[in-house]
Amino acid sequence: MEQALTPATGPRRNEDIALDLLKFIAGSAGVGRTAAPSTGFVATTTHNTEDQVDQLLDLYTRCLRAIQST
């Protein structure tokens, strides 16, 4: 995968790309979000903050490996 060049910043580091990928996946899948009260079906699972942080760190590691393997 070629890294995009932008005039202001130059080539992007793998860590930056992995972080952007993490943000996209986490936002799409709802990883790290707390359950907001809503009408209808709501899953009864509760996640504490430490579990959410562990999930995000694991996801970042997976994203970084995926970027580095390309």
N, C-alpha and C positions, 0 to 999 in steps of 0.2 A: 504494500500500500504506500503510495507516495504521500509525503506530507505536503500540505498546502502551504504556499508561501504568501504571506501578506506583507505589504510594504512596511507597516509599522512594527511588526513583531518578528518577522522572519519565520523560520520553520517551527512548527509546534512540536513540543516534546510528547513522548508517548504517555507520560503521566497526565498531561493536560487533556489529551484525547480520551484516555481511559476515564477521567473524571467527567467529561462531557457525556460519554457513553453511560456511565453510572447514573448521571442525572436524568438522562432520557429513559433508561430502563426503570429506574426507581419511580419516576413520575408516572410512567405508563402502567406499571404493575402495582403501584401503591405501596411499594416497599418502604418501611420506615414511617409510615403515616399512622397516626392514632385513629381509631374508629370514631367517626363522628356520628352522633345520634341522627337517625333518619327514620322515615316511615317505611315500613316493609321489612324485608328480611335483613337481619344483621347477624353476622357471624358472632358467636359467643367467645371466640378466642381473645385472650388478653395478652398483650405483649408489654413487657416492661422495657424501660429505656435501654438497659444493658443488652437485651436481646435484639432490639432494633439496631443498635450500634454494631453489634456482631454481624448482623445480616448485611448491613451496608459495607462494612469492611471486607467481608467475604465476597460481596458482589464487586467491589472495587478491585480486589485481587484477581478475580476471574476476568474482569474487563481488561486489566493491564496485561495479563497473560495472553488474551486474545489479540490485543494490539501488537504485542511483541512477537507473536508467532506469524504475523503477516509479513 
